[in-house]
Amino acid sequence: MEIVVSIKGAVLLRRIVLRETVCLRQLAEGNHSQEIRFGRFLNNSAVSVEEIIAGWSQETRSAVEGRHVLALQDTSEIKFATTPDSRRELGKIKKGNCFGLLLHPMLALDADTRQLPWPGGRPGLDAG
């Protein structure tokens, strides 16, 4: 099961990176059954946020090992329109008067070449 989950996750990650979206419909490229498969993958009890992060973290560790790396980070607040009945587990942002999430993306660059250290120049493109 672990290998199947890994392969499906690699396909999904590759499409997220290439298409620059997380919309399952767009990632499935109009293929309804693929959209369903992506949804089932993400809802699978064997797939967790922690496992996804651990996999990506391991890939990053392998890619940057032995390199001088620049870690570029930013913070974005993403606000969602909510009502008291539909907070969807979103946290308070801004000055506590809005609900949404904080995004802290980080980009690792090789300090010598100023290039992304992954094969193909983008994480996840060597799999799937």
N, C-alpha and C positions, 0 to 999 in steps of 0.2 A: 504494500500500500504506500510506503514511504517514497518509493521511486516514482510511482504514478503521480502522487501529489507533487513531487519535485518537478516532474516534466510538465504537468499542467500549470504549475506556478511559473515555470520558466517561460512558457508560451504566453501566459497572461502578462508577465513583467515585460517581455520583449515588445508586446503590442502597446502597453502603456508608455514605454519609452519612445517607441517609434511614432506613435500617433499623438503623443503628448496630451492624453486624456485618460480619465478613469471611468468614463461612461461606457457601461457594458455593451450597450447597443452599438456604439461607434466602434468599440474594440472588436466586436463580432463581425463587423463589415457587412451588415445586412443579413447575416446568416443567423436565423432565429434559433436554430438548435445549438449553435455555438454560444449565443448569448445565454441560453439556458444552462449550458455546461459551465460557463464562467460563473454564473450565479450559484449553481450547485457547489462548485469548487469553493467559493468564498463562504458558503454556508455550511460546509463540511466541518464536523466536530474535530477532525484531524488538522484543520487549518486554523491557526490563531494569529492574532496580531503579533504576539511574542515570537512565534515560529517564523513568521514572514520577516520580521525585523532581524532575528538571529541569522537567517539565511542571507539576507542582504548585507548584514554586518560582516559575516564570514567572507563573502565575496569581496567586500571592500578591503578587509584585512589582507587577503591574499594579493589583491591588486596593488596595494601600496607598500607591501613588505619590502624593506631595504631601500626605500626611496625617501627623499626629503619632500614632504607633502605640505602644500598650502591648503588649509581648511577654511573655505569661505562660507559664512553663515549669515542668514538674515532672519528676521521675524516678521510675520504677517498676521494680522487679525482678520479673520473671516467671519463676518456678521451674517446671521440668518434671521429672517422675519419669523417670530414665534409668537405664540399666545401662551398663557399660563398652562393650558391643557396640552400643548404640543412643544415642549422644550426639547424633546428627543435626546435627553441626557447631555445637552450642550452646556458648557460652562459660561459663567459671566466673564465678559471681556470689556474693554474700554475702561470706564470708571465704575463698572459693575452694573450699568444700566442697560446693557445689551447682552444677547446670548449668541455664542458662536464658538469658534475654536482658534487656538493659536497654532500657527504653522512655523516650524523652525527648520527649514531645509538647509542642508549643508552640501557643498560641492568640494570634492577633493581634487586638487590639481598637482601634478608632478612639478615641483619647484624649479627643476632644471629645464624641462621641455615646455612647461606651461600647457601641457596636454592632459586630457583625462587619462588615468593610468589603466583603464580596462581594455581588453581586446576589442577591437572595433571602435574604440573611442567612447563607448557608452556602456554603462553597467547592464548586464543581462543579455548582451547581443551575441555572446558566444554560445548560448544555450537555446534550444528550441528552435 
